[in-house]
Amino acid sequence: MGKRYDTSLFWDEDDGDRVYVQGALYWRVKEGIAQLEIDLETGASLSGEPKPIWSGTGRPIPEAPHMYHKDGWYYLLVAEGGTELDHCATIARSRSVWGPFEECPHNPIIHAASKDAYFQTIGHADIFQSLEGQWFAVALATRDGRINFPMGRETVLIPGQWEPGSWPAFNARVESLMKTSEDSPPPPPQINENVLENFVHTETGTLWPHNLLRLRNPDDETYQFEDGALHLWPSAKGDTLDGRFGTPTFVARRQTAIECTTEIEITLAEDRSVVAGLSVYLDFGSHIDVVLTRSETKPGLEAHIRQRTPAGASPGTASVPVDNGALRVVAHEDRYEFFGWRNGAWVSIGNGLAKDVSGGFTGVVIGPYIEGPASNRSDHAKVAVKKWLYSEVA
């Protein structure tokens, strides 16, 4: 497809099982949707160069095409408006897969209900019919997409109607719980996850849990799972979470609910030049960390909050004495609360705002990290994560 993106396959079962590929033209050159027919065995084009078939409704950046054949019509669904507050889905139809396509008079058929609706930036949609005959759309959206959306883009399910020979209609306001005429699926199980129990030993090594992430090209030498604990060493090059490049030692789980709690217990390295803790991480320029250190003036440990925003590093909070390496972060819709353990109870270390880790396409991940001098692989520089729990409220 050349300089195309958001490609989609369409099997035309009513026309000899022909297979077509639609894709968005590179919008910096020319906006629109192009198509070609392909040989499914070789992937080669059977129709020459990609042919433009629809340029959208005039909104910017038509992309994410999907083709449907229904009631003698070829329907072409696209996203328009970019992926921010003007994001939406529009549709057109033709009697031929090659067009010309006529625009739906009710476009956009999927969009945010209003600028003050809880779900914003709704678009990049697809349409399907359930086994019971109910029509649905799935689309990308962000919660409160103007300010607080630390989980990034999520997938929403929207009920609708598609009468024979007519246009699909999805007029329902997108809510966190959608109402349909069909029986609702069972609620997802309550998540109370012991992350360390998900590591699996095999004859060839340790299998990491599929839902844990590390940054960029991780250095496996700085991670070791042994005797039920995850052992971490500083990056061989001294990389930190603030770095645009490099491979800091950091492992995290996606935040998958607005309200959730992450709790870890670590044994801090004896080397005072090594720091470790728990990070709420969006990217190198947007993260909030609780930092655990050895006190410079007295025996014991201290914890404080440091924060990085696109404007730069924010002043850290005052250090709070803690009894051990038990750390907790509680996520709320608009903030994160950080805690340490002292005198048999959780004590506040500080707070961070959800808006400071909101932005872009992806969401927050939360997990332990370690930072220290380069090439420090001694046992004195090692941190052991002995407990890691993740639970969700909603």
VENNORGI-V66224 format. One record per helix or strand of 2 or more residues. SS is the DSSP state (A for helix, B for strand). FROM is the first residue (numbers start at 0). LEN is the number of residues. Records with the same first field share a line. If there is no record, write none. Layout:
SS = FROM-LEN ; FROM-LEN
//
This chain:
B = 3-9 ; 17-8 ; 32-6 ; 50-4 ; 62-8 ; 72-8 ; 87-7 ; 101-2 ; 109-2 ; 118-11 ; 134-9 ; 153-8 ; 191-3 ; 199-3 ; 204-3 ; 211-3 ; 222-4 ; 228-4 ; 248-6 ; 259-8 ; 274-9 ; 285-9 ; 300-9 ; 311-3 ; 319-3 ; 325-6 ; 334-8 ; 344-9 ; 364-7 ; 382-10
A = 194-4 ; 219-3 ; 353-4 ; 378-3
//
